[in-house]
Amino acid sequence: MTFQHPGLSGLNALGTPLPRVLRPKRAVPSDAVRPTRAEVNLAALRHNLRVVQRAAPTSEVWAVLKADGYGHGAKAVARTLERAGAHGVCVALLEEGIELRDAGIRKPILVMGGYYGDAWGELLRHDLVPVLYDAAQVEAIADEVRFSASEPARVHLKIDTGMSRLGALPKNVAEVADAIARSPEIELDGLMTHFACADSGDEESLRGQLESFEAATTELAERGLRPRVRHAANSAALLSLPESHLEMVRPGLALFGIEPKTGLAPDLKPAMRVHTEIVALRDLEPGQSVGYGWTWTAKRPSKIATVPIGYADGLPRSLSNNGHLLVRGRRAPIVGTVSMDLTMVDATDVAGVTLRDECVMLGQQKGPLGEDEITAAELAQKLGTIPWEVLTSVMRRVPRFYREP
């Protein structure tokens, strides 16, 4: 992973030099030597966007592309969804927003993470929309607008309706609203909140948070502040609770083809497939062991395949002796300890296995022995985690290959 030289990006409103925002580089297909890669289906992304649009037909759809587009590669995903009709993009970090602007994305970009350091000038220079939640932030960006003689900054205000993470608490809404109202340098474009229990299907909690959000909306209106859009719904909420749609929705997981809860949208299509190839085969006699710590020992004559993918690529070490890869359309168990860069599978029962056979960690495979699929939901259940973590764990050193079917 390489980084841009820091340099300087100018001065803040107090005249203090600011460091340039650093952005890591991803492995690119042209530099790929290993056969390990993540393949992203752009048609599936467009299909999933249409599913979301049908579910929320009167709302703007802003694609949530945090964490490098949930591991799919934010730049290519943003270009695809921008052309397909997404109204805007949401990211977590200032660095992510700048990366998309540098890649030519022209749709509005909302930076939702809430932490900007003193880099307000970077927000303005790259035409990024920050999410604010306290009066000090309002005053800081207003100072930057005055200092730089910029156009008024569009912002979204976040209300904490029960997540207890970021956002203006109900008791502080008036203070933040007054700071915005007395700052002509600020344009309140949006009002937002974040559901705590949407993925669990607890509609009562969602409705309770929406009531608190409506109260905040009314309080702002009493002070003459009427944002253009309000938004609260993530993938789970927009697919399950129509009253949460408001003027804008923020799908993330659904765009990548994963149901946030089984049954909400079975027509979604997974967009990413992670695969590699067999680079070594060896025959073991009963009693011979495999990998670090000799955690697996052959009980019969066994054919062991080595593949160049490991926990540094996103194949969790906890799948050691506990998971599978797909080989020739059949599941082959992972044996021994998953290493940083290499993993072994027991291919004894995979008829005809040979060097350079494809091995799939995530996604579908059709082969001479059948057809199978390892889904993000399946891996998440096995690992005791969530599909979001499975997708975002596919590391940047794994190049992304984008295809149209």
PyMOL commands that set and color helices and strands:
alter all, ss='L'
color gray80, all
select helices_A, chain A and resi 29-31+42-55+66-70+74-84+94-102+120-125+135-148+170-181+198-200+203-222+235-240+242-244+253-256+292-294+317-319+376-383+387-392
alter helices_A, ss='H'
color red, helices_A
select strands_A, chain A and resi 8-11+17-19+37-41+60-64+88-91+109-111+129-132+153-158+186-192+229-231+248-249+272-277+280-284+289-290+296-297+302-307+324-327+330-335+343-346+358-367+370-374+400-403
alter strands_A, ss='S'
color yellow, strands_A
deselect
rebuild
show_as cartoon
